[in-house]
Amino acid sequence: MKMILIQNIKSLILVSIILCSLQKNYSQDENFWSHISIGGNIGIGFSNNSFSAVVAPAAIYNFSNQFSAGLGLNFGYTDGQNFTATNYGASIITLYNPFPSLQLSAEFEEMGVSRSFDLNGSDFNEDYWYPALFIGVGYRVGFISVGLRYDTLYDENTSIYTSAYAPFVRIFF
């Protein structure tokens, strides 16, 4: 547990250093709010005897036409056969657009997870924190990006995701 906390702190420091080194100094007369974009993700899914929903609002600051960074909140709920899970947390998002149609992303996410299982009549409950560090690439058209991201910290036993790879649709206005 202590090793995971140290790893999370190191990841957070690394992201902070990157953000500070890429920050452009703006003059006082520029309007801060004109550089803010609001967006995120809303999702819902159904399959055999299961339901899942995700709400993940986010806000980013556009440092330039190529670089943006910001914060997000996450909430998810899953109800399956003999299984329920609730997760909540926050994320730090960085976006880089080397070309107008290409978006590269890095996102550190820390999620509180509460899971309940019913296996052969026995109930099991787990509460823990799960970190994820996503590296992604997407195709961007206007304010919408569609792509694939990879969780570099993926652990199949504790992850709230079924795979280290996850498709995404990202919208920022």
C-alpha positions as a printed NumPy array, in Angstrom:
array([[  0.   ,   0.   ,   0.   ],
       [  2.867,   2.373,   0.892],
       [  4.581,   1.579,  -2.432],
       [  1.41 ,   2.466,  -4.379],
       [  1.142,   5.782,  -2.509],
       [  4.778,   6.62 ,  -3.323],
       [  4.203,   5.682,  -6.979],
       [  1.092,   7.912,  -7.09 ],
       [  2.976,  10.843,  -5.559],
       [  5.814,  10.422,  -8.071],
       [  3.304,  10.376, -10.957],
       [  1.582,  13.512,  -9.649],
       [  4.919,  15.334,  -9.275],
       [  5.925,  14.336, -12.82 ],
       [  2.658,  15.638, -14.292],
       [  3.014,  18.891, -12.29 ],
       [  6.566,  19.438, -13.55 ],
       [  5.448,  18.869, -17.14 ],
       [  2.554,  21.308, -16.732],
       [  4.768,  23.994, -15.194],
       [  7.471,  23.635, -17.835],
       [  4.983,  23.981, -20.698],
       [  3.059,  26.901, -19.248],
       [  3.134,  30.084, -21.321],
       [  3.101,  33.411, -19.475],
       [  0.155,  35.531, -20.58 ],
       [ -0.157,  39.286, -20.126],
       [ -2.578,  40.624, -17.534],
       [ -5.03 ,  41.957, -20.122],
       [ -5.89 ,  38.53 , -21.595],
       [ -9.175,  37.08 , -20.377],
       [ -8.627,  33.908, -18.34 ],
       [-12.101,  32.523, -19.057],
       [-11.68 ,  32.762, -22.829],
       [ -9.074,  29.973, -22.537],
       [-11.312,  27.601, -20.529],
       [-13.117,  24.693, -22.209],
       [-15.771,  22.617, -20.434],
       [-16.675,  19.074, -21.401],
       [-16.123,  15.476, -20.42 ],
       [-17.902,  12.187, -20.894],
       [-21.31 ,  10.667, -20.166],
       [-21.838,   6.984, -20.829],
       [-24.397,   4.261, -20.268],
       [-24.188,   0.571, -21.086],
       [-26.392,  -2.509, -20.976],
       [-25.513,  -6.16 , -21.507],
       [-26.749,  -9.55 , -20.304],
       [-28.035,  -8.885, -16.781],
       [-25.814,  -5.829, -16.27 ],
       [-25.986,  -2.049, -16.333],
       [-23.262,   0.584, -16.129],
       [-23.226,   4.376, -16.142],
       [-20.441,   6.969, -16.091],
       [-20.517,  10.742, -15.578],
       [-17.149,  12.509, -15.932],
       [-17.231,  16.316, -16.272],
       [-13.937,  18.137, -16.896],
       [-12.506,  21.614, -17.457],
       [ -9.286,  22.404, -19.312],
       [ -7.211,  25.531, -19.832],
       [ -6.05 ,  26.044, -23.423],
       [ -2.473,  27.337, -23.119],
       [ -2.223,  27.449, -26.923],
       [ -3.878,  25.878, -29.977],
       [ -1.716,  22.813, -29.354],
       [ -1.549,  22.349, -25.563],
       [ -4.295,  22.108, -22.904],
       [ -4.404,  20.845, -19.333],
       [ -7.069,  20.588, -16.677],
       [ -8.992,  18.67 , -14.053],
       [-11.857,  16.209, -14.147],
       [-14.261,  14.48 , -11.778],
       [-15.444,  10.891, -12.261],
       [-18.407,   8.877, -11.03 ],
       [-19.38 ,   5.406, -12.168],
       [-21.847,   2.703, -11.197],
       [-22.05 ,  -0.913, -12.349],
       [-24.707,  -3.478, -11.453],
       [-24.202,  -6.969, -12.803],
       [-25.203, -10.484, -11.948],
       [-23.926, -11.03 ,  -8.358],
       [-21.82 ,  -7.845,  -8.559],
       [-22.151,  -4.104,  -7.874],
       [-19.502,  -1.386,  -7.943],
       [-19.404,   2.33 ,  -7.325],
       [-16.371,   4.434,  -8.142],
       [-15.605,   8.121,  -7.739],
       [-12.529,  10.268,  -8.074],
       [-10.614,  12.975,  -9.872],
       [ -8.153,  13.254, -12.724],
       [ -5.483,  15.523, -14.167],
       [ -5.724,  15.799, -17.964],
       [ -3.123,  16.976, -20.491],
       [ -3.849,  17.233, -24.215],
       [ -1.391,  17.92 , -27.033],
       [ -2.433,  18.491, -30.654],
       [  0.674,  18.31 , -32.899],
       [ -1.693,  18.604, -35.894],
       [ -5.306,  19.866, -35.906],
       [ -6.698,  16.338, -36.447],
       [ -4.361,  14.444, -34.049],
       [ -4.717,  14.57 , -30.262],
       [ -2.251,  12.964, -27.834],
       [ -3.28 ,  12.725, -24.193],
       [ -2.021,  11.816, -20.745],
       [ -4.418,  11.482, -17.828],
       [ -3.742,  10.537, -14.222],
       [ -6.878,   9.275, -12.485],
       [ -7.314,   8.335,  -8.806],
       [-10.517,   6.426,  -8.095],
       [-12.155,   5.317,  -4.866],
       [-13.751,   1.929,  -5.509],
       [-16.445,   0.124,  -3.533],
       [-17.259,  -3.363,  -4.845],
       [-19.635,  -6.06 ,  -3.589],
       [-19.679,  -9.671,  -4.781],
       [-22.086, -12.515,  -4.071],
       [-20.217, -15.772,  -4.732],
       [-21.949, -19.038,  -3.875],
       [-24.073, -17.368,  -1.204],
       [-21.154, -15.552,   0.445],
       [-20.883, -11.757,   0.31 ],
       [-17.532, -10.068,  -0.283],
       [-16.997,  -6.303,  -0.026],
       [-13.935,  -4.299,  -1.046],
       [-13.135,  -0.61 ,  -0.619],
       [ -9.85 ,   0.722,  -2.009],
       [ -8.175,   3.425,  -4.104],
       [ -7.139,   2.641,  -7.663],
       [ -4.721,   4.799,  -9.686],
       [ -4.677,   4.853, -13.486],
       [ -2.231,   6.614, -15.806],
       [ -3.653,   6.74 , -19.324],
       [ -1.676,   7.518, -22.463],
       [ -3.928,   8.064, -25.467],
       [ -4.168,   8.989, -29.112],
       [ -7.246,  10.266, -30.872],
       [ -8.654,  11.662, -34.083],
       [ -9.958,  15.188, -33.523],
       [-12.649,  17.058, -35.473],
       [-13.618,  20.429, -33.98 ],
       [-14.474,  19.954, -30.316],
       [-14.796,  16.123, -30.49 ],
       [-11.975,  13.559, -30.207],
       [-12.369,   9.81 , -30.709],
       [ -9.541,   7.437, -29.899],
       [ -7.915,   4.795, -27.748],
       [ -6.112,   5.13 , -24.418],
       [ -3.893,   2.697, -22.519],
       [ -3.653,   2.411, -18.711],
       [  0.061,   2.043, -17.925],
       [ -0.74 ,   1.097, -14.289],
       [ -3.378,  -1.524, -15.18 ],
       [ -3.906,  -4.329, -12.644],
       [ -6.485,  -6.927, -13.701],
       [ -7.326,  -7.796, -10.069],
       [ -8.177,  -4.284,  -8.87 ],
       [ -8.932,  -2.234, -11.977],
       [-12.436,  -0.946, -12.531],
       [-11.805,  -1.393, -16.253],
       [-12.009,  -4.735, -18.065],
       [ -8.874,  -4.038, -20.117],
       [ -5.828,  -1.762, -20.096],
       [ -7.069,  -0.46 , -23.467],
       [-10.15 ,   1.76 , -23.486],
       [-11.803,   3.603, -26.38 ],
       [-12.89 ,   7.169, -25.666],
       [-15.038,   9.977, -27.018],
       [-13.914,  13.302, -25.566],
       [-15.922,  16.532, -25.983],
       [-14.782,  20.033, -24.953],
       [-16.614,  23.281, -25.786]])
